[in-house]
Amino acid sequence: MWRRMLSVTIAGERWLRRRNCLPSGIRVLCTLKTDHAYRSLKSPSLVSLDIPDIWDSNIVCSDFHSFQASFNRNMGRRIDGLLVAKEIRFGIATEVSRMKASIGEVPGLAVILVGQRRDSQVYVRNKIAACEEVGIKFVLTELPDNCTADEILNALTGFNKDSSIHGILVQLPLPRHLDEGRILDAIRLEKDVDGVHPLNMGNLAMHGREPLFIPCTPKGCVELLLRSDVEIMGKRAVVIGRSNIVGLPASLLLQRYHATVSIVHPFTKNPENIAREADILVAAAGVPNVVRGSWIKPGAIVIDVGTNPIEDPSCENGYRLIGDVCYEEAVKVASAVTPVPGGVGPMTVAMLLFNTLESARRALSFI
């Protein structure tokens, strides 16, 4: 559940209310007295405009069967992220072996896991297995749900100073009592292999700048497009979702590849119509099956970033993962679709390994 309270400036509250942008159930907790800095401008601080993205579970979709009847085409192909990720991991393992043989060093990755979220634990286990496969040193620090920010920052300080650690990742999401921004900002820029530091994100956004690291999931999405021979330049791309770890950097990265990018978020009017204009559709809303077949332009490429755990007693872990896209409908419309699982997920891990290797190369001056 999202937090139901906001802290905004007085000007920000007025701006939001004039545009009816405060969702039902959201109330203003307090008004921050920072308006004096904006007396000469009508625009409030950007932070004061931030409101939680609450997706409407009752989004109205067109009838898919009626939509499907309007065209006739073959089933779309499956973009196999598992196969592509395996190829990338093989190349990484080869380079790690060469590094070890040449200078006696290997890349090191440290992960901080807070709490007992089942999905986060699965993701961390996948990272451990992948690191072992390619020969990257892996260090895990586990902290309880009720830990303090200072405990996490202490762990980060140790990893920042440790010369054998070349990449640091804080497994997200964090418990809500923790200041995520403050914690992520504490990661040393040269070790920010998940690309979440504001300087890395800023360089990703700016023409002519090169971030040290591109966020792993967007980087994996684009790598899948490139290896599937999908032309990005000049194409219309729509990203559904605008989170700091996927939606936002994915939109920025696609712009760097010269796509014309639109973003759909919970306050977008007629999201189905906008999505249906996309040649490349990236779904990263975190809502199971929100993208139906009627949202997809015939022949489009669909990248499903969603990994939503759904309880299923028949599965080993008691749940199964489904995406943001209704796969059964999407393959009848799109020319190619990534499955869940087996699509973007393995690519995210492969990009994390790649970024860690690149960080070690820089730190160790290994060519």
LOLUM-74274 format. One record per residue (C-alpha): x, z, y negated; residue number from 1. Coordinates in Angstrom, 1 decimal, decimal comma, padded with zeros to 4 digits. Each point is the difference from the previous one (the first is absolute). Layout:
% residues N
PT:east:up:north:n
PT:X:Z:Y:NUM .
...
This chain:
% residues 367
PT:east:up:north:n
PT:000,0:000,0:000,0:1 .
PT:001,2:-000,8:-003,5:2 .
PT:000,3:002,7:-002,6:3 .
PT:-003,2:000,2:-002,0:4 .
PT:001,6:001,2:-003,3:5 .
PT:002,0:-001,8:-002,7:6 .
PT:002,3:001,1:-002,8:7 .
PT:-000,1:-002,4:-002,9:8 .
PT:000,7:-000,1:-003,7:9 .
PT:-002,9:000,1:-002,3:10 .
PT:000,5:-003,6:-000,9:11 .
PT:000,3:-000,9:003,6:12 .
PT:-003,3:001,7:000,8:13 .
PT:-001,8:-001,8:-002,8:14 .
PT:001,5:-003,3:001,2:15 .
PT:-001,1:000,5:003,6:16 .
PT:-003,5:001,1:-001,0:17 .
PT:-000,6:-002,9:-002,4:18 .
PT:000,8:-002,4:002,9:19 .
PT:-002,0:002,0:002,6:20 .
PT:003,2:000,3:002,0:21 .
PT:-000,4:003,6:001,2:22 .
PT:-001,4:-000,2:003,6:23 .
PT:-002,9:002,1:001,0:24 .
PT:001,1:003,4:001,2:25 .
PT:003,1:000,0:-002,2:26 .
PT:000,1:002,6:-002,8:27 .
PT:002,5:000,5:-002,7:28 .
PT:002,0:003,2:000,7:29 .
PT:001,6:000,3:-003,4:30 .
PT:001,1:-002,1:-002,9:31 .
PT:003,7:000,0:-000,6:32 .
PT:000,9:000,4:-003,7:33 .
PT:002,4:-002,9:-000,3:34 .
PT:-002,1:-002,2:-002,2:35 .
PT:002,2:000,6:-003,1:36 .
PT:002,5:-002,4:001,4:37 .
PT:-002,6:-002,8:-000,1:38 .
PT:-001,7:000,6:-003,3:39 .
PT:001,1:-003,4:-001,3:40 .
PT:-001,2:-001,8:003,1:41 .
PT:-003,3:-000,3:001,7:42 .
PT:001,6:-000,2:003,4:43 .
PT:000,4:003,3:001,9:44 .
PT:002,9:000,9:002,2:45 .
PT:000,1:-002,1:003,2:46 .
PT:000,1:003,1:002,2:47 .
PT:-003,2:001,2:-001,6:48 .
PT:-001,8:-003,1:001,4:49 .
PT:001,0:000,7:003,5:50 .
PT:-003,0:000,7:002,2:51 .
PT:-000,1:000,1:003,8:52 .
PT:-000,7:-003,1:002,0:53 .
PT:-003,2:000,9:001,9:54 .
PT:-001,2:-003,0:002,0:55 .
PT:-003,7:-000,4:000,4:56 .
PT:-000,8:000,1:003,6:57 .
PT:-003,2:-001,9:-000,6:58 .
PT:001,5:-003,2:-001,4:59 .
PT:-002,5:-002,7:000,5:60 .
PT:001,3:-003,0:001,9:61 .
PT:-001,6:-003,4:000,6:62 .
PT:-001,4:-000,7:003,4:63 .
PT:003,1:-001,1:002,0:64 .
PT:-001,9:-002,2:002,5:65 .
PT:-001,7:-001,9:-002,8:66 .
PT:003,4:-000,4:-001,7:67 .
PT:001,6:-001,2:003,2:68 .
PT:-002,7:-002,6:000,5:69 .
PT:001,1:-001,6:-003,3:70 .
PT:003,2:-001,3:001,6:71 .
PT:001,5:-000,8:003,3:72 .
PT:003,7:000,5:000,9:73 .
PT:002,2:001,3:002,9:74 .
PT:001,0:003,6:000,4:75 .
PT:002,8:001,2:-002,2:76 .
PT:003,4:000,8:001,5:77 .
PT:001,3:003,5:000,5:78 .
PT:003,1:000,9:-002,1:79 .
PT:002,1:002,0:002,4:80 .
PT:001,8:002,7:-002,0:81 .
PT:001,3:001,6:003,2:82 .
PT:002,0:-003,1:000,9:83 .
PT:001,3:-000,6:-003,5:84 .
PT:001,0:003,7:-000,3:85 .
PT:001,8:-000,2:003,3:86 .
PT:002,1:-002,9:-001,2:87 .
PT:000,9:001,8:-003,2:88 .
PT:000,9:003,2:001,9:89 .
PT:002,3:-002,0:002,3:90 .
PT:001,9:-001,3:-003,1:91 .
PT:000,2:003,5:-001,4:92 .
PT:001,4:001,4:003,2:93 .
PT:002,7:-002,6:000,1:94 .
PT:001,1:000,8:-003,5:95 .
PT:-000,1:003,8:000,7:96 .
PT:002,2:-000,6:003,0:97 .
PT:002,4:-002,1:-002,0:98 .
PT:000,2:002,7:-002,7:99 .
PT:000,7:002,7:002,5:100 .
PT:002,7:-002,0:001,7:101 .
PT:001,6:-001,0:-003,4:102 .
PT:000,0:003,3:-002,0:103 .
PT:-001,3:002,6:002,5:104 .
PT:-003,1:000,7:-002,1:105 .
PT:-003,8:-000,6:000,5:106 .
PT:-002,9:000,0:-002,4:107 .
PT:-001,9:003,3:-000,3:108 .
PT:-003,7:000,5:-000,7:109 .
PT:-001,6:003,4:-000,9:110 .
PT:-003,8:000,5:000,1:111 .
PT:-001,9:003,0:-001,3:112 .
PT:-003,3:000,6:001,8:113 .
PT:-002,4:002,5:-001,6:114 .
PT:-003,0:001,3:002,0:115 .
PT:-001,6:-001,0:003,3:116 .
PT:-001,9:-003,2:-000,8:117 .
PT:-000,3:-001,9:003,3:118 .
PT:000,5:-003,4:-001,5:119 .
PT:003,1:001,1:-002,0:120 .
PT:001,5:001,5:003,2:121 .
PT:-000,5:-003,3:001,8:122 .
PT:001,6:-001,9:-002,8:123 .
PT:003,0:002,3:000,1:124 .
PT:000,3:-000,3:003,7:125 .
PT:000,0:-003,8:-000,4:126 .
PT:002,8:000,3:-002,5:127 .
PT:002,1:002,2:002,3:128 .
PT:-000,4:-002,4:002,9:129 .
PT:000,9:-003,0:-002,2:130 .
PT:003,1:001,7:-001,4:131 .
PT:001,2:000,9:003,5:132 .
PT:-000,5:-003,6:001,1:133 .
PT:002,2:-001,5:-002,8:134 .
PT:002,6:002,9:-000,1:135 .
PT:-000,9:001,5:-003,4:136 .
PT:000,5:003,8:-000,3:137 .
PT:-003,3:001,8:-000,5:138 .
PT:-000,6:003,4:-001,5:139 .
PT:-003,4:001,6:-000,2:140 .
PT:-001,1:003,0:-002,1:141 .
PT:-003,4:001,4:000,8:142 .
PT:-001,8:002,3:-002,4:143 .
PT:-003,4:001,8:000,4:144 .
PT:-003,1:-001,1:-001,9:145 .
PT:000,2:003,0:-002,4:146 .
PT:003,6:-000,6:-000,9:147 .
PT:001,0:000,0:-003,7:148 .
PT:001,3:-002,9:-002,0:149 .
PT:003,3:002,0:-000,4:150 .
PT:000,5:000,0:003,8:151 .
PT:-000,4:-003,8:000,1:152 .
PT:002,3:-000,4:-003,0:153 .
PT:002,7:002,2:001,6:154 .
PT:-000,1:-002,3:003,1:155 .
PT:000,2:-003,0:-002,3:156 .
PT:003,0:001,4:-001,8:157 .
PT:001,9:000,5:003,2:158 .
PT:-000,7:-003,6:001,1:159 .
PT:000,9:-001,3:-003,4:160 .
PT:003,4:001,6:000,3:161 .
PT:000,6:-000,9:003,6:162 .
PT:002,3:-003,0:000,2:163 .
PT:-001,1:-000,8:003,6:164 .
PT:-003,6:-000,5:-001,2:165 .
PT:-000,6:-003,4:-001,6:166 .
PT:-003,8:000,0:-000,1:167 .
PT:-002,5:002,7:-000,7:168 .
PT:-003,8:-000,2:000,6:169 .
PT:-002,7:002,5:-000,7:170 .
PT:-002,9:-000,8:002,4:171 .
PT:-003,1:-000,5:-002,0:172 .
PT:-002,7:001,2:-000,6:173 .
PT:001,1:003,5:-001,0:174 .
PT:-002,4:003,0:-000,1:175 .
PT:-002,0:000,0:-003,2:176 .
PT:001,5:003,1:-001,5:177 .
PT:003,3:-001,8:-000,3:178 .
PT:001,1:-002,1:-003,0:179 .
PT:000,8:-003,3:001,8:180 .
PT:001,5:-001,6:-003,1:181 .
PT:002,4:002,9:-000,7:182 .
PT:001,2:-000,1:003,7:183 .
PT:000,5:-003,7:000,2:184 .
PT:001,8:-000,1:-003,3:185 .
PT:002,6:002,4:001,5:186 .
PT:001,1:-002,5:002,6:187 .
PT:003,4:-001,4:-001,1:188 .
PT:-000,5:-003,6:-001,1:189 .
PT:002,7:-001,4:002,2:190 .
PT:-001,7:001,6:003,1:191 .
PT:-003,6:-000,9:-000,9:192 .
PT:-000,4:-002,3:003,0:193 .
PT:-003,8:000,1:-000,3:194 .
PT:000,2:-001,4:-003,5:195 .
PT:-002,3:002,6:-001,6:196 .
PT:002,3:001,1:-002,8:197 .
PT:-001,4:-001,0:-003,5:198 .
PT:003,3:-001,9:-000,8:199 .
PT:-000,3:-002,0:003,2:200 .
PT:-003,7:-000,7:-000,7:201 .
PT:000,8:-000,9:-003,6:202 .
PT:002,7:-002,5:001,0:203 .
PT:-002,4:-001,5:002,5:204 .
PT:-002,5:-000,6:-002,8:205 .
PT:002,5:-001,5:-002,5:206 .
PT:001,0:-003,6:000,0:207 .
PT:003,7:-000,4:000,4:208 .
PT:000,5:003,5:001,5:209 .
PT:000,9:000,8:003,6:210 .
PT:-001,1:003,3:001,5:211 .
PT:002,5:001,7:002,3:212 .
PT:-002,9:000,2:002,6:213 .
PT:-003,4:-001,6:000,3:214 .
PT:-002,7:002,2:001,4:215 .
PT:000,0:-000,5:003,8:216 .
PT:-003,7:-001,0:000,6:217 .
PT:-000,2:-002,6:-002,7:218 .
PT:003,4:-001,3:001,0:219 .
PT:-001,2:-000,3:003,6:220 .
PT:-003,2:-001,8:-001,1:221 .
PT:002,0:-002,7:-001,9:222 .
PT:002,5:-000,3:002,9:223 .
PT:-002,9:-000,7:002,3:224 .
PT:-001,3:-002,7:-002,4:225 .
PT:003,5:-001,6:-000,3:226 .
PT:000,6:000,0:003,7:227 .
PT:-003,4:-001,5:000,6:228 .
PT:000,9:-002,9:-002,4:229 .
PT:-002,7:001,0:-002,5:230 .
PT:000,5:-001,5:-003,4:231 .
PT:-000,4:002,8:-002,6:232 .
PT:001,0:-001,7:-003,3:233 .
PT:-003,1:-001,2:-001,9:234 .
PT:-002,4:001,5:002,5:235 .
PT:-002,9:002,3:-001,0:236 .
PT:000,7:003,5:001,5:237 .
PT:-002,4:002,9:000,0:238 .
PT:001,1:003,5:000,7:239 .
PT:-002,7:002,5:001,0:240 .
PT:001,2:003,4:-001,0:241 .
PT:002,5:001,2:-002,7:242 .
PT:001,8:003,0:001,5:243 .
PT:003,5:000,7:-001,2:244 .
PT:001,5:-000,5:003,5:245 .
PT:-001,8:-003,3:001,0:246 .
PT:-002,5:-001,6:-002,3:247 .
PT:001,9:000,2:-003,3:248 .
PT:003,4:-001,1:001,4:249 .
PT:-001,6:-002,7:002,1:250 .
PT:-001,6:-001,5:-003,0:251 .
PT:003,3:000,2:-001,9:252 .
PT:002,0:-001,6:002,8:253 .
PT:-002,5:-002,8:000,4:254 .
PT:000,3:-000,7:-003,7:255 .
PT:003,8:-000,2:000,4:256 .
PT:-000,6:-002,7:002,6:257 .
PT:-002,1:-001,8:-002,6:258 .
PT:-003,5:000,6:001,5:259 .
PT:-002,9:000,4:-002,4:260 .
PT:-001,1:003,5:000,8:261 .
PT:-003,3:001,9:-000,4:262 .
PT:-000,6:003,6:001,0:263 .
PT:-003,2:001,4:001,4:264 .
PT:-000,6:003,7:-000,4:265 .
PT:-003,1:002,3:000,3:266 .
PT:-001,1:-000,8:-003,5:267 .
PT:000,2:-003,8:000,4:268 .
PT:-003,3:-001,8:-000,5:269 .
PT:-000,9:-002,5:002,8:270 .
PT:003,1:000,7:002,2:271 .
PT:-001,3:-002,3:002,7:272 .
PT:000,0:-003,0:-002,3:273 .
PT:003,5:000,7:-001,3:274 .
PT:001,4:000,5:003,5:275 .
PT:-001,6:-003,3:001,1:276 .
PT:002,1:-001,9:-002,6:277 .
PT:003,3:001,1:001,7:278 .
PT:002,3:-002,3:001,8:279 .
PT:001,9:003,1:001,0:280 .
PT:-002,0:003,2:000,5:281 .
PT:001,8:003,4:000,3:282 .
PT:-002,3:002,8:001,0:283 .
PT:001,4:003,5:-000,9:284 .
PT:-003,1:002,1:-000,8:285 .
PT:000,2:002,5:002,8:286 .
PT:-003,6:-000,6:000,9:287 .
PT:-000,8:-001,0:003,6:288 .
PT:-001,5:-003,6:000,2:289 .
PT:-000,8:-000,2:-003,7:290 .
PT:001,1:-003,7:000,0:291 .
PT:-002,6:-002,0:001,9:292 .
PT:000,1:-003,7:000,9:293 .
PT:-002,2:-000,8:-003,0:294 .
PT:002,8:001,3:-002,3:295 .
PT:002,5:-002,6:001,3:296 .
PT:000,5:-003,5:-001,2:297 .
PT:000,0:-002,5:002,9:298 .
PT:003,6:-000,7:001,0:299 .
PT:001,5:003,0:-001,9:300 .
PT:002,9:002,1:001,2:301 .
PT:-001,0:003,6:000,5:302 .
PT:002,5:002,9:000,1:303 .
PT:-001,6:003,3:001,1:304 .
PT:001,9:003,0:-001,1:305 .
PT:-002,6:002,6:001,0:306 .
PT:000,8:002,5:002,7:307 .
PT:-003,2:002,1:000,3:308 .
PT:-000,1:002,5:002,9:309 .
PT:-003,4:000,0:001,7:310 .
PT:-000,8:002,7:002,6:311 .
PT:-000,1:-001,4:003,5:312 .
PT:000,2:002,4:003,0:313 .
PT:001,0:-002,9:002,3:314 .
PT:003,3:-000,5:-001,8:315 .
PT:003,1:002,0:000,8:316 .
PT:000,2:001,7:-003,4:317 .
PT:-003,7:000,5:-000,4:318 .
PT:-000,3:-002,7:-002,6:319 .
PT:000,7:-003,7:-000,6:320 .
PT:001,0:-001,9:-003,1:321 .
PT:-002,1:-002,7:-001,6:322 .
PT:000,7:-002,0:-003,2:323 .
PT:-001,7:-000,5:-003,3:324 .
PT:-001,0:-003,5:001,2:325 .
PT:-002,7:-000,6:002,7:326 .
PT:002,4:-002,0:002,2:327 .
PT:-002,7:-001,5:002,2:328 .
PT:-001,7:-001,6:-003,0:329 .
PT:003,3:-000,9:-001,8:330 .
PT:001,4:-002,1:002,8:331 .
PT:-003,1:-002,2:-000,2:332 .
PT:000,7:-000,8:-003,7:333 .
PT:003,7:000,4:-000,8:334 .
PT:002,7:-002,3:001,1:335 .
PT:002,2:003,0:000,9:336 .
PT:-000,5:003,8:000,2:337 .
PT:002,2:003,0:000,7:338 .
PT:-001,5:002,4:002,7:339 .
PT:-000,1:003,8:-000,2:340 .
PT:001,9:001,3:001,8:341 .
PT:002,9:-002,5:000,5:342 .
PT:000,0:-001,6:-003,4:343 .
PT:001,4:001,6:-003,2:344 .
PT:000,8:003,4:001,5:345 .
PT:003,0:-001,1:002,1:346 .
PT:001,2:-002,0:-003,0:347 .
PT:-000,1:003,0:-002,3:348 .
PT:002,4:001,9:002,4:349 .
PT:002,2:-003,1:000,3:350 .
PT:000,3:-000,2:-003,8:351 .
PT:000,9:003,7:-000,1:352 .
PT:002,8:-000,5:002,4:353 .
PT:001,2:-003,1:-002,0:354 .
PT:000,0:001,9:-003,3:355 .
PT:001,9:002,9:001,6:356 .
PT:002,6:-002,4:001,3:357 .
PT:000,3:-001,6:-003,4:358 .
PT:000,4:003,4:-001,6:359 .
PT:002,9:000,8:002,4:360 .
PT:001,6:-003,3:-000,7:361 .
PT:000,1:000,8:-003,7:362 .
PT:001,2:003,6:000,5:363 .
PT:002,7:-000,9:002,5:364 .
PT:001,0:-003,3:-001,7:365 .
PT:-000,6:-001,7:003,3:366 .
PT:-000,4:-003,8:-000,1:367 .
